[in-house]
Structure formats: C-alpha cells, structure tokens
Amino acid sequence: MEPKWLLCVTLLALGTLTVQALDMEDDDVDDVVDIEDDLDDTIEEVEESQSESSAPPPPPKVTYRVPVPTGEVYFAETFDKGTLDGWILSKAKKDDTDDEIAKYDGKWEVQDMKDTRLPGDKGLVLVTRAKHHAISSKLSKPFVFDTKPLIIQYEVNFQNGIECGGAYVKLLSKTPELNLDQFHDKTPYTIMFGPDKCGEDYKLHFIFRHKNPKTGKYEEKHAKRPDADLKNYFTDKKTHLYTLVLNPDNSFEILVDQVVVNSGNLLNDMSPPVNPPREIEDPNDQKPEDWDERPKIPDPDAVKPDDWDEDAPAKVPDENAVKPEGWLDDEPEYVADPDAEKPEDWDEDMDGEWEAPQIANPKCESAPGCGTWQRPMIDNPNYKGKWKPPMIDNVNYQGIWKPRKIPNPDFFEDLEPFKMTPFSAVGLELWSMTSDIFFDNFIICTERTVADEWANDGWGLKKAADGAAEPGVVGQMMAAAEERPWLWVVYILTVALPVFLVVLFCCSGKKQTSAAEYKKTDAPQPDVMNEEKEEEKDKGDKEEEEEEETNDEKLGKQDDLWSSLNFPI
C-alpha cells in the first residue's frame, strides 16, 4: 500500500475515535462516568462470554436407528447385524482370463464407514483392489413384471475415491441354472443398474436384457446417457443414494440423492432400440455401374486461355529492393569460434581433422547484414498455377445411391418391454482398482412411499449427520480455497475493493470544519470568522447611527412645535 493510502486509512480510524470522544464531551461528567462504568461491565461480560465460548459448540448429535421397511418388499438389507448372513460368496472363475486373476477372490466385509458420524451404522465393503469380487443374495420371493412398478435403491460411498471400477448391482434372472455359488460375469441378469467409472468416463448404468420373441435370444438395451454431470458423485467421498424406478407403462426414472438425473421410455430411449425397423436395406442390391453420383463435373467445353502461363513461379525477386547501407559483403555470417580448443582425446586418424565450431560473426551484430546480399522474394503478380476447367452442374447426376428397402424378416413389435424376465436374486459382480467401496441399505419394492421412507431412515440420517458436522460458510470457503488456490484472489478482491473505494471516497473529499467543532475544541478559527465579526460590528454601528439620526429628527420636530406655540424652550 502506498504511504498516502496508509495515511488515509490511519486518519480515518483516528477520526472515527475522535468523533466518538467529542460526542461524549457534550454530555455531563456524571453521565460519562456512568457510561464508562457500564462499558467496563459490558466488556467484562463479553470477555467472560468469549472465554466460555472459545471452544466451538458441539454439533447436534444424530442418533442412528436401523431402517425398517414400512410396506411390502422383495429385498431389504442394512448389514447392521454385522455379518454376511444371507449372502453367498462366489467361488467361480472368469473364462478367457489368466489363472492369476480369474478367481473371484476379492474380499468382502461388513464394516463401519470410515469417519462415520453414525455409530452403529454398518455396510458391505469391497475391501481389496485389483481383484474380481462377486457376492449375491436371494430375494424373499421372485419379482415378476406385471402391473406394479419396480423400484431398486441402495447407497454407495467411494471412501477412497475411485480410480477405475464399478459399484453397480445386477438383478439375476430366475432360471433353473441359477447357482449363486458360481455367480460370475456370464450369469444371466435381467437389469444392471448403478455407477461405474474408468479414466474420465463417469457412467450411471441402466441396462436390461430383452428377449427377442422370434429368436429367443437376449440383447442388452442401454439407457441414454444422463445430461447431468456425474463427476461429483464419484469424487466427494460422500454417501449417495441411487434409485431406479421402472413403471408398467415403460417409463423409467433414475435418481441420485432423490433428484432425477435421467428419465425416458423403454421404447424410445434405449440403444439399440427394443423393436427392430420394419424395413431394412436389401443386402443383395448393388449399385449399377453407370450410376453417376457426381453433382458437379469439369466443364468439357472449357479451354485454357492462350496467355495462361502454368510455368510462372509463385515468388519472384523484388526488383525495387535496395541493399541496406553498411551491408558487409565480405564478412561471413558464421566464423570459427576463436576460443574453442581441440579436445585432448581428439584422434585425427579416427575423428578426422579437427575444426573449431562455428559461431555467429560478432562483426555482423552492428551491421544490417553479412555475406552476399540477395533481393527478397515477393508474390509473383503473374502467377496463375495449374489451369483447371471450371466446374458445372452434372446433367446426369442421379444422387447418392442407396440399396432398396425390403421387409425386415426379423421384424417384431414388442409394446410391453417392461414385462422382462423375472429375477430372484441381487448380486454385485465387480472389478475395482480402488478399495473400500461402501454399500448399504438395499431395498427392492413396488411402492415409491416405501422406498422414500426407507431412504429417509437410512441415507437421510447420514445426510443429516454430515450436515451437522459440516463447517460454516467461512470454513467451507477456506476448504474450497485449499483445493483451488486461485479462490484466494477472488476473496481478496471481494474484500479489498469495497475497502479501497471507501478509503478513496473518504480521503479524496475536502471536509469543511463546522463552527460547532471549533466551539468544542476551542481551536483558532480562520480569518473568515474575524471578517464575519467585523461585518456584524459594522452593521451594529450603522444601526446606532440610524437610531441617532431618528432621535435628532424627533427633537427637531418638537422644537418646531414649541416655537409655533410661542413657548420658550
């Protein structure tokens, strides 16, 4: 800060204190004493309260309670028993994979969340990294797609962030061959749903396997990508609630933390589409040899002009250029380094005759140039290049050829893709390069209110506990600045700019001293005050003279009156 601005700030503070002191002098001495006593008492009370409140108050405590379903559910799991009862670890091996990593030997445990604020709340944790993990559990009864919606909901917390790995669930199809002990990547599933990330690709899967009614084969149908930015859900190390709602009218909604991030319809918003096209291109149709797809062609009647010179160069020397004065024609641009010395280990028989390295000629530094001067090159105004005939519309143009359409022999129309293959188990089959992925509070049901109340009793409590422990606005700003140092510049400008404007406004104006301030301080007043007093004195003298003249006139009139009455005066 420049000295003048520092002085302005100091004067501003001193002026404020002075005004406050002068205001107190207008009051009686007894009042001042009383105020000072009250002020001392207030300061003591404030100091006592500050010492008592020096430690921040503890955040409100959120007590955990085990969520209980409030309606019919097909599956509900909180893991608060602390065991993996009801869950089956896979003993399978992946096909077409090296034996060293083919086994599903990744470790699962029931643990408290790291840095938990809800003691007693446990979850399923994918413990190990760089391994295949598979675990599953049966539903209380198979889910059949008929007239009721399907709702699947669960919580995920990437406690260590996520480098590359998934946290999605699979709803395993009800088949005679289903064996949870051998659950692997090829086990048939009906729906796959949940977050997945590798590199900078953040996904939220919703995939269902649709059965072709004509061939009986299954094909995966992928929902469109959400428009929402999903990155924060993977990186903030908070617990997030993932919900899929699938309705009998084929509509679906995907929610994160009870906010819709994707929605659509099974008939219109899946890739590839559920129903194939009615017509397809004939694979046996071929383009005729004489089919002309050229919209423009060279003009066959065009002739190259006689004066067209194809050999003219694009650049020619500038004939108007003049060699600059002082140009050193006899000096080379580079010369041998006079300070260079032949290395001691130089072998002329092996390395040849030694020559000093070349350096820029020092004589050329003060001259416009050295060596043989050449005229600069400029664009050749007569250059035309290779002659080509102009393009004209092709009168024989037939358009871009496409094969003809024929009825699709594989066409079918399924207007109720919601009626998928029933499923009887839920499973997690995952590969992850990051450990300690936390899963909790799974529920599969048909009523939205049941899922919402389950969420409030589980994820809602976690959110409340996290909110109670979060720092205030200042703390959040400091934390944000630690992650993004450039925010310090924003903070400083936000605070400094108003202060600078206030100081500039206060210090740039000229303050007129009032008479009341002179009266309070008994300071000497400028000459203007003396002039005012002199003007008042002159005015008073003039009034006295006018009064004397008036009295004289009255006396004169009285004398005249007595004279007229012949009374002696």
Summary of the structure (lengths in Angstrom):
residues: 569
radius of gyration: 47.4
end to end distance: 88.7
largest distance: 161.0
contacts: 1386
relative contact order: 0.16
helix: 29%
strand: 25%
